Amino acid sequence: MSQLDVTIMGQAYKLACKEGEEQALQEAVSYVDGHMRAIRDAGRVKGNDRIAVMAALSVAAELLATKSPEGPLSGMTMSEVKHKITCMHAALDEALAPQENLF
């Protein structure tokens, strides 16, 4: 493990990461810092904790809206994929329920 000193909205943090993943972590820090600064600069949200929550929600919404580029789930958002998997689990549970009575 290595440690990386970073700054997010003027606050210093010491973060641990796996060897060789420093660049990816630095990019993530920069991305989060940019989101938080944009929210702060818009002036609609006060307090670093609230700004952090709003930034986290924004990043989560982006992630869930990301579409799969290829394969059987291409064109579906992560949220749609999650819903499809939940439906598959429900269908499997329903189909396998009678099997439990046999044993």
N, C-alpha and C positions, 0 to 999 in steps of 0.2 A: 504494500500500500504506500502511496505517496500522499503528501499534503499540499494543498494549493491555497494560497492566500488570495482571497477575492474581496471585492467591494460591491455591495448592492445598495443602491440609493444612499451612498455615503457611509454605510455601516460595513465594517470589516468582519469577515468570516474566515475561519480556517476550516477547509473541507478536505475530507479524505476521499481518495479515489484509487482505483486499481492502476497499476503501472501501465503507461501507454494510453490511458483514457483522459489525460489532462486536457488535451485540446477539446474533446467533446464536452467535458465539464465546463471549460471556460466559455464555450459557445452557448451552453445552457444558461450559465450565469449571465452572460451578455443579453440573451433573449429575455430572461425574467427581469433583469434590471431595466431593459427598454420598456417592457410592458408596465412595470411599476412606475417608472418616471412619466410615461405618457398619461397614466391614470392620475398621478399626482399633479402634473402640469395642467390637466384639464380642469382641476379645481373642484370637481364634483364630490370627491371622496376625501375625507380628512382622517388622519391617523394611519401610521405605518401598518398596523395590523389589518385594518380594513382595506388598505391599498393592496396588501399581500393577498388577502382573500379574493379580492376582485381580479387581480392578476392571475391567480391560480384558476379561478373559474373561467377566465378568458382563454387560458392555455388549454384547459380541459375541453372547452367547447371546440376549440380548433382541432384538438386530437380526435374528438368524437365525430367531427365533420370530415375528417380525412378519408378519402376514398381509396379502396384497394386498387392498385394499378392493373393487376392481371389475375387470372385464375378464376375459379368458380364463383368467387365473391366480388369480382371486379365491378366497379361502379357503385358498390354499397358503402355507406358510411360505417364507421366503427360502431356507432349506435345501432344501426340497422343489423349489422353482423351480430352484435350482442343480443338483440331481440330475437333474431333467427335461431341462435343457439339456445336461448331460453325456451322457445317454442319446441325445438327438437327434444330438449330434455323432458318437457311436459309430455310430449307424444310418446317418448320412450318409457317414461314412468307409467303412463296409462296402459301401454301395450304389455309391459312386463308385470303389472299388478296381478293379473290372473295366475301367472306363473308362481307367485309367492304362495298361493293357496294350495298348490300341488305338493309342497314340501312341508 
